[in-house]
Amino acid sequence: MKMPPGLRVVTTGAADGIRRRLLVPPDAAPTAPAADPPPSAAPGRRPAPTRLPGFSTGLRLALGALTGWFLFSQLLRLEEFLTLLLLSGFLAVSLEPVVAALCRRRLRRGWAVAAVLGVFLLLAAGFLLLVVPPVGQEAGVLARRIPLWLDQLHDHHSLPGRIEDRFHLAEQAKNALGGNGGPGLMGGVLGAGRLLLDTVTSVTVVVTVTLYLMAGLPDIKEFCYRFVKGSRRDRARELTEEILSRTGRYMLGNLVTSAIAGLATAVWCAAVGVPYAAALGVFVALMDLVPIVGSTIGGIVVSLVALAVSWPVALATAGFYIGFRLLEDYLIMPRTMKFAVDVHPFVTIVAVLVGGALLGIVGALVAVPAAVALGLLLDEFVFPHLDHR
């Protein structure tokens, strides 16, 4: 068949599978092939159910919330252990400058850690030798005076007797002990024993974990550096070493201020005649390591001991500690910490308050190093990015 002039041939397809050839003008638009009809559902087969995207999303959110709540509850159960682990890490980092100095003197790291442990045991033994004899002596004096105090309570003509007749202190004490002193006293003894056992266990855990961290601190740091990109690993190593160095200097500054407090206490007690001046000085030095409340507790204890001398001496001792606390908080501590960790005194005070409110004594101890680390991270990553925007 001869094709008429001015036309062209177009081949199309159809649903029935037959291909057709059409004659169309040259300027006609191209014809799209006919789409195949949707396949009909097979007889006896149900149509697919409609998906519910809202239900799937809600189910995933619910499972995520339950998983988060479970993990959070488990963390709360591990709060005490995590606190002890944090304290152990802080002690290991604080003692690292001492261990590093011993290692630079060609001493193996294990022997350096053993030397630090030996010094700690000697200091603990010295503290016990200073504290245990006075405490035992005063406990004996207290045991001998209890019968005399009871006789004065039953004497209606004495001042303690008149106070007992008005307030019935003996009866209230007996009720607090549980009637005849059985269950209540037993509960108090068991509670005190449990507290002592928990304290010994916590100290043992902290000392053991601290020793392991001190011995393996270089390997632990290198393992943590592997989680940083290779291009940033050297800078991360420099920042970490700077943070650890400042933490060690902070602990050294804290020890200096505590030694000043202990020495001032010993000199004051020896000057005014308060007994056990050396033991009280060591006690105040240890309590002063605890930020915010440590020196206050030490001052109260020393003032109570000064009551054994006279009321004027006790009041003078309390006034001495009030003045020394103001001097320490606003002159000694801020200047020492600024020299040790290069942090503004206001930041130091705020960090200690926030850390103490969150984690108690442990939080107050690690608050200043945490503020130092935060400041270094801000100077390295946040502030340069904001300055170039």
C-alpha positions in Angstrom: 0.0 0.0 0.0 1.4 3.3 -1.0 1.6 5.9 1.8 -0.1 9.2 1.0 2.3 12.2 0.9 2.7 14.4 4.0 1.9 11.6 6.5 4.1 9.4 8.7 3.6 6.0 10.4 3.2 5.6 14.2 3.0 2.2 15.9 0.8 2.0 19.0 -0.1 -0.7 21.5 -3.4 -1.5 23.1 -4.8 -3.4 26.2 -5.7 -6.4 24.0 -2.1 -6.9 23.0 -2.6 -5.9 19.3 -0.2 -3.4 17.9 -1.6 -0.9 15.3 0.0 1.4 12.8 -1.5 4.8 12.3 -0.9 7.5 9.7 -0.6 10.9 11.3 0.6 14.3 10.0 4.3 15.1 10.6 3.6 17.9 13.0 1.3 15.9 15.3 2.3 15.3 18.9 3.6 11.8 19.8 1.0 9.5 21.2 1.8 7.7 24.5 1.2 4.0 24.5 -2.0 3.0 26.2 -1.5 1.9 29.8 -2.3 -1.6 30.8 -5.4 -1.9 32.9 -4.9 -2.8 36.6 -5.0 -6.5 37.2 -8.3 -7.7 38.5 -8.3 -9.2 42.0 -8.1 -13.0 41.9 -11.4 -14.6 42.8 -11.6 -15.6 46.5 -8.7 -13.2 47.6 -9.4 -10.4 50.1 -8.1 -6.9 49.3 -5.0 -5.7 51.3 -5.9 -4.0 54.6 -5.4 -0.2 54.8 -2.2 0.8 56.7 -2.5 3.0 59.7 0.6 5.2 59.9 -0.7 7.0 63.0 -1.0 3.8 65.0 2.6 2.7 64.0 4.0 6.0 65.0 2.2 6.0 68.3 3.4 2.4 69.0 7.0 3.4 68.4 6.8 6.5 70.6 5.2 4.4 73.4 7.9 1.7 73.2 10.6 4.4 73.1 9.1 6.1 76.2 8.9 2.8 78.1 12.5 2.0 77.2 13.7 5.4 78.3 11.8 5.1 81.6 13.3 1.7 82.2 16.8 2.9 81.6 16.3 5.9 83.8 15.0 3.8 86.7 18.0 1.5 86.4 20.3 4.6 86.5 18.6 5.7 89.7 19.2 2.3 91.2 22.9 2.7 90.3 23.1 6.3 91.7 25.3 5.3 94.7 27.6 3.2 92.6 28.0 5.9 89.9 28.7 8.5 92.6 31.5 6.3 94.1 32.8 5.7 90.6 32.9 9.5 89.9 34.7 10.1 93.2 37.2 7.4 92.4 37.9 9.0 89.0 38.3 12.4 90.5 40.8 11.1 93.1 42.8 9.2 90.4 43.0 12.3 88.2 43.9 14.5 91.2 46.8 12.2 92.2 48.0 11.8 88.6 50.6 14.7 88.9 52.2 12.9 91.9 52.3 9.6 90.1 53.6 11.2 86.9 56.4 13.0 88.9 57.4 9.6 90.4 57.4 8.0 86.9 59.7 10.8 85.6 62.2 9.7 88.2 62.5 6.3 86.4 60.0 4.6 88.8 57.6 2.1 87.2 54.0 3.1 87.3 53.0 0.2 89.5 55.6 1.1 92.1 54.6 4.8 91.9 51.0 3.9 92.7 52.2 1.7 95.6 54.2 4.6 97.0 51.2 6.9 96.9 49.1 4.2 98.6 51.8 3.8 101.3 51.8 7.5 102.0 48.0 7.5 102.3 48.1 4.5 104.7 50.7 6.3 106.9 48.6 9.5 107.0 45.5 7.4 108.0 47.5 5.6 110.7 48.8 8.9 112.0 45.3 10.3 112.1 44.0 7.3 114.0 46.8 7.6 116.5 45.9 11.2 117.1 42.2 10.8 117.3 41.5 7.4 118.8 43.1 7.9 122.3 41.3 11.3 122.9 38.0 9.8 121.8 38.4 6.8 124.0 39.4 8.9 127.0 36.4 11.2 126.5 34.1 8.3 126.1 35.3 6.9 129.4 34.7 10.2 131.1 31.2 10.4 129.6 30.4 6.9 130.8 31.5 7.9 134.4 29.4 11.1 134.3 26.2 9.6 133.1 25.2 8.2 136.6 25.9 11.6 138.1 23.7 13.3 135.5 20.9 10.8 136.2 21.1 11.6 140.0 20.9 15.3 139.2 17.8 14.7 137.1 16.0 13.0 140.0 17.0 15.8 142.4 14.1 18.2 142.2 16.1 21.0 143.8 18.8 21.1 141.2 18.6 22.9 137.8 18.6 19.6 135.8 15.9 18.3 138.1 13.7 21.3 137.6 14.1 21.0 133.8 13.2 17.4 134.0 10.1 18.1 136.1 8.9 20.6 133.5 9.9 18.9 130.2 10.1 15.2 131.2 13.3 14.6 129.2 14.0 11.2 130.6 10.6 9.9 129.7 10.9 11.2 126.1 14.3 9.6 125.8 12.9 6.3 127.0 10.0 6.5 124.5 12.5 7.3 121.7 14.5 4.2 122.7 11.3 2.1 122.5 9.7 1.8 125.9 12.1 -0.3 128.0 14.9 0.3 125.5 14.5 -3.0 123.6 13.3 -2.7 120.0 14.2 1.0 119.7 17.7 0.4 121.1 18.1 -2.6 119.0 17.0 -0.7 115.9 19.5 2.1 116.7 22.3 -0.4 117.2 21.5 -2.2 114.0 21.2 1.1 112.1 24.5 2.3 113.4 26.1 -1.1 112.5 24.7 -0.9 109.0 25.9 2.7 108.6 29.4 1.6 109.7 29.3 -1.3 107.3 28.2 0.8 104.4 30.9 3.4 105.1 33.6 0.8 105.3 32.3 -0.8 102.0 32.2 2.5 100.2 35.7 3.5 101.4 37.0 0.1 100.2 35.3 0.4 96.8 36.7 3.9 96.3 40.2 3.0 97.3 40.2 -0.1 95.1 38.8 1.5 92.0 41.1 4.5 92.5 44.1 2.3 92.5 43.1 0.5 89.3 42.4 3.8 87.6 45.7 5.3 88.7 47.6 2.2 87.4 45.8 2.1 84.0 45.1 5.8 83.4 47.4 6.1 80.3 45.8 3.1 78.6 42.3 4.4 79.5 43.1 7.8 78.0 44.5 6.2 74.8 41.4 4.0 74.5 39.1 7.0 74.9 41.1 9.0 72.3 40.3 6.3 69.7 36.6 7.5 69.7 37.8 10.9 68.3 38.4 11.5 64.6 42.0 11.2 63.6 42.2 14.8 62.3 41.1 16.1 65.7 42.7 13.5 68.0 45.9 15.6 68.7 43.8 18.6 69.7 41.5 16.4 71.9 44.6 15.0 73.6 45.9 18.5 74.3 42.6 19.6 75.8 42.3 16.5 77.9 45.8 16.9 79.3 45.1 20.5 80.1 41.9 19.6 82.0 43.7 16.9 83.9 46.6 19.2 84.8 44.2 21.9 86.1 42.3 19.3 88.1 45.6 18.2 89.8 46.4 21.9 90.5 42.9 22.3 92.0 43.4 19.4 94.3 46.8 20.8 95.3 45.2 24.2 96.1 42.5 22.5 98.1 45.1 20.7 100.1 47.0 24.0 100.8 43.9 25.7 102.1 43.0 22.7 104.3 46.6 22.7 105.7 46.2 26.4 106.5 42.9 25.7 108.3 44.4 22.8 110.3 47.5 24.7 111.3 45.4 27.7 112.4 43.2 25.5 114.5 46.1 23.8 116.2 47.8 27.1 117.0 44.5 28.6 118.3 43.7 25.6 120.5 47.2 25.5 121.9 47.1 29.3 122.6 43.7 29.3 124.5 44.2 25.9 126.2 41.7 23.8 124.3 42.7 20.1 124.8 43.9 17.8 121.9 45.1 20.7 119.8 46.9 18.5 117.3 44.0 16.1 116.8 41.6 18.9 116.3 43.9 20.5 113.8 44.0 17.3 111.7 40.3 16.9 112.0 39.6 20.4 110.8 42.1 20.0 107.9 40.2 16.9 106.8 36.8 18.5 107.1 38.0 21.6 105.2 38.5 19.4 102.1 34.8 19.3 101.9 33.7 22.5 100.2 31.1 24.9 101.7 30.1 22.9 104.9 33.4 21.2 105.9 35.0 24.1 107.7 31.7 25.0 109.4 31.3 21.5 110.8 34.9 21.5 112.0 34.5 24.9 113.7 31.3 23.7 115.5 33.1 20.6 116.8 36.1 22.5 118.0 33.8 25.1 119.7 32.0 22.3 121.5 35.2 20.8 122.7 36.2 24.3 123.9 33.2 24.1 126.3 35.4 21.8 128.4 37.5 24.8 129.2 35.0 27.5 129.8 32.1 29.4 128.2 34.2 32.4 127.3 36.8 30.2 125.6 34.1 28.4 123.6 32.5 31.8 122.5 36.0 33.1 121.5 36.7 29.9 119.5 33.3 30.3 117.7 34.2 33.9 116.9 37.6 32.8 115.7 36.0 30.3 113.3 33.5 32.8 112.0 36.3 35.2 111.2 38.5 32.5 109.7 35.6 31.2 107.5 35.0 34.7 106.1 38.8 35.0 105.4 38.9 31.6 103.8 35.8 32.1 101.6 36.5 35.5 100.3 40.3 35.7 100.3 42.2 32.4 100.7 40.0 30.1 98.6 39.2 32.3 95.6 42.8 33.5 95.2 44.2 30.0 95.6 41.7 28.5 93.1 42.3 31.3 90.6 46.0 30.6 90.8 45.5 26.8 90.6 42.8 26.5 87.9 42.5 30.1 86.4 38.8 30.4 87.1 37.0 33.5 88.3 36.2 33.4 92.0 32.5 34.0 91.3 32.5 31.0 88.9 34.2 28.9 91.6 31.6 29.7 94.2 28.6 29.2 91.9 30.1 25.9 90.6 30.6 24.6 94.2 27.0 25.5 95.1 25.5 23.9 92.0 27.6 20.7 92.4 26.8 20.4 96.1 23.0 20.8 95.3 23.2 18.1 92.6 25.5 15.4 94.0 26.2 16.5 97.6 29.8 16.3 98.8 31.1 14.5 95.7 29.4 17.1 93.5 31.0 19.9 95.4 34.4 18.3 95.0 34.2 17.9 91.3 32.4 21.1 90.6 35.4 23.3 90.0 37.2 20.9 87.7 34.0 20.5 85.8 33.7 24.3 85.4 37.3 24.3 84.2 36.6 21.6 81.6 33.4 23.5 80.4 35.4 26.7 80.1 38.1 25.1 77.9 35.5 23.4 75.7 33.6 26.7 75.2 36.9 28.4 74.3 37.8 25.7 71.8 34.5 25.0 70.0 31.7 27.4 70.9 33.2 30.9 71.1 35.3 30.7 67.8 32.2 29.5 65.9 30.1 32.4 67.3 32.9 35.0 66.6 33.1 34.0 62.9 29.3 34.1 62.3 
